[in-house]
Amino acid sequence: MEKTECIFISVVRDFVMYNKCITNNEYCKNFLHICIDNNKENLGIPTRYNQFLDSYDYEKPAWFIFCHEDWELKEDIARILHKINKHSIYGNIGTFCKKKKNQLYIYTRGHNISCNKDGSNKVDFGPRFCLKKELVDTVDCQCLIVHSDLIKKYHLRFDEHLQFHFYAEEFCIMASEKYNIPSYALSIDSIHYSFGTINEAFHDAVSYVKSKYSNCSHPYSAICDNTIIGNVNTIGYPKKEFWKYFLYQRKITKSGKEVIKIFKIPVYSKKISKF
């Protein structure tokens, strides 16, 4: 198999977590790591990402993996990227919304495990068993993957008005609206040592993106806070898809047990020593 070139780009403030998830990760060791130290000058993540994009030599094609310092890859990503095309945007988890009888439903695509910084309280998000590639409206900012050829062709950039929230989602919407570039969730085994932060800054970022794309008749959903971007007067009001959360749930408890529930009823429980 021809070697797949990958570059991991992270804006870093917590170097302990970055070293654990990226630097010392066996699944990242054969690839280039771009570590952007954001401690001295805490610039917005889109600004940092754009600095990288502006300085890159596009005569050297590669997959760009923009990821958080606390996103840990748990499998060989080159095998996954080798099989997909370079004309789309990818992530490990995202959402897709669909209108049914004048009502919008939000579907989670892909899969993610989130937990505390110490690895406790592991919780599954999205279906555990999913297709290798599924169409989404947007991907979550913990991991956004795009090929350098696509960046070069359309001169894609992140919106620097956004600081630390919703920049990946905006990137997907922008690419779709301007250039008809689709986004997909990939089945990637990974752990995010965070549950995200829903605060005033997050809501400000969402409000900005909603205003920027207020005339879109096509709805765009996002995994955080059941968000819909577009003209809600024409596309309806969103509802979360409930069956994937209530029909089947799997989680790791703080006491170290794997628990599976069907319709919220525990049907399986096993003590585990290591996730």
N, C-alpha and C positions, 0 to 999 in steps of 0.2 A: 504494500500500500504506500502510495506517495505520501511523504511527510506533510502533515497539516500544520501550517504556521499559525500560532496563537500568541496574542499579547494580552496579558492581564493588566488593566489600568485601574488603579484605586486611589482615591483621595483619603489620606490617612491622618488620624489624630491619635488613635490607640494602637501603638506599635506592638504591644503584647498580643492583641487579638489579630493584627495583621500577620505577624510572624507565625502564629498558630494556623491561620486559615489559608494563607498564600505562600509566604516564604518557605515554610517548612512542610508544606503539603506535598506529599509524594505525587499527587496528580497534577501539580503545577510546576514541578521541578525542571521539566524539559522545555519550558517556554519562558519567554521574556516577561519580566515583571516591571511595570512602570509604577513606582511608588511616589506619589505626590504628597509631600509633607505639608499639611495644612495647619500646623501648630503655630508657626510664627506669624503667618498672615492667613487668617481664616476666611478665604474667599469662597464664593458659592461653588458647588460641585459642577454645575454647567460651565462656569468660567474655566475651571481647571480642566475639564474634559476638552473644551474647545482649544485651550492652549496646546494640549497634546495633538489634537487633530490638525491645528494650524502648523505644527512643527514636523509632522510625520513625513517621511519620504515614501510617497505612494508608488514608487518604482519597486517597492518591496511588498507585494501583496500579503495580507495576513488577516486573520479573524481578530477583531477587537472585542475583548470581553471586559466591559465596564462593570465592575462589581464593587460592592461594599467591602470594607476591611474585615467585616465579620461574616462574610459569606464563604462557606467551606465546601469545596467540591469533593465529592466522594466517589468519583469514577473517572475513567479516561474520556475526557470531553472531545479529544481529537477524533475518536471513532464515531462520535455523533456528528460532528461538524463535517467530516469527510463525506457524509451521505446526503447533505442538504445543499440547496442552491444558494448562491451568493446574492440573490436579488430580493431578499426579505430581511426583516428584523426579527430577532429571536430573544426569548427569555426562558426562565425555568417555570414561571407561573404568570398567568394573566386571566383576563375575563372576556367573555363574549356575550353580547346581549341580543336578544331576538324578540320580535314583536309577535304576540299571539292574542288575537281578539282584542285589539286596541290596548294591550297591556304588555309592558316590557318585562322580560325575565333575564336575570343576570346569571350566567353559567361560569363557574370556575374551570379553567383549563390548565393542564399541567399539574405539578405537585410541588409542595414545599414543606419542609419541617422547620418550625421555628421553636426557639427555646431561649432560656435566660443565658446571660453571658457565661455562667459557670456550667452550662450544659444541662441544667435541670429543667423540668417541666416541658419536655418535648411534646409538641402538638402538631398533628398533620393538618395541612390546609390543601384543599383540592382532593380529588379522587386519588387514592393510593395506586390504583391500577388504571393507567391512562394510555392513550395512543402515543406513538413516538413523536408526532407533530400535529398540533391542532391550531386552527385559525383563532386569533383573538383580536380584540379591539386595541388593547394596550398590554404591555408587560410591566411587571413591578420593577422598581428601580434597584432592587438588590442585585439584579443581574440583567444586563442588556447586552446582546451580542449582535454585531453587525460587521460585515466584511469591508475592508479598506476600498475595494473596487466600487462598492455602492456609495460610500462616502465621497470618493473622488468623482464619480459620475454626476452626482447631484449636488455636490458641495453641502452635504448635510451637516447641520450644527445644532447644538442644544440652545435653548432659549435662556439667556443669561439674566433675564428678569427674575427667573426662578432661582432660589438659593439652595435649599436643601430638601425640597419636597416636590414631587409630581413632575420632575423634569423628564423622566423616562416615558411617562404616559404622554406628555406633550410631544415628545420626540416622535412617538408612534403616530399620534394624530396628525402632526405636521407632515410626516412622510406620506401618510395615506391621502390627506387632503390635497397636497401639492403635486405629488408624483405617483399616486396610486400604488404605493409600496405597502404590501401586507405585512402583518406581524403574526408570529406563531409562538406558542408555548411548546417547548421541547421537554421530553421526559428525561430530566437530569437528576441524578441522585445527589442531593446537596442538603446542607443545613444552614439556616440563617440564625445566628446567635442574637436575635432581636425579634420583638413583636411589632416593631415600627412605633412611630410616635404620632398620635393624632392630637395636635395642639392648635393654637391660634395661627401660627405660621403655616401649618398644613392647610387650614381652611382658607387662609389668604391666597395661597398658591392655587388651590382648586378654584376659588372665585375668579382669579386672574385668567386661568385657562378656560373656564366657562364663558367668560366675557369675550375672550379672544376668538372662540369658536362658537359663538352664540347662534350663528346663522346656519350651522350644519343641520341639514335635515336627516343625515345619517347619524344614529346614536353611537357614541363611544362610551364604553364602560371602563371602570377601573376597580381593582381589587380592594383598595382602601376605602372604607366608609361607604360602600354601596353607591359610588359616585357615577353619575351619568353626565356626559358632556354633549351639548347640542341643544337644539330648540325643543324644549320639553312640551311646548304647546302643540307640536306636530308629531312628536315621537312617543308621547305618553309618559307615564310615571313608573319608575323602576320598582321591581320586587326582586328580592334575592331568590334564587332557586333553592328550595329547601330540601329536596329529597336526598341530595348527596351528603347533607349534613345529618339528617335525622334517620335515613335508612341505614347508613353505614358510617360509623365513627371508629377511629383507631387512635389511641394516644398512649404515651408513656407517662406514668404517674411519677410524682416526686419520690415515692417509695420504691421505684424501680420495677414496677409492674407494667406489662403490656396488656392493655384492656381493649377489647372490641365490643362495640354495642350495635345492636340492630333495633331500630326504632327506640333508641335510648335505653334499651334493656341490655344489661351486660350478658354476653353469651360466651365470652372467653376471657380468661385471665391467667397470666403466667409471669412468674418472677424471672427477671432477666438480669444478667450480670453486666452486660455491655450492649449498648445500642448498635 
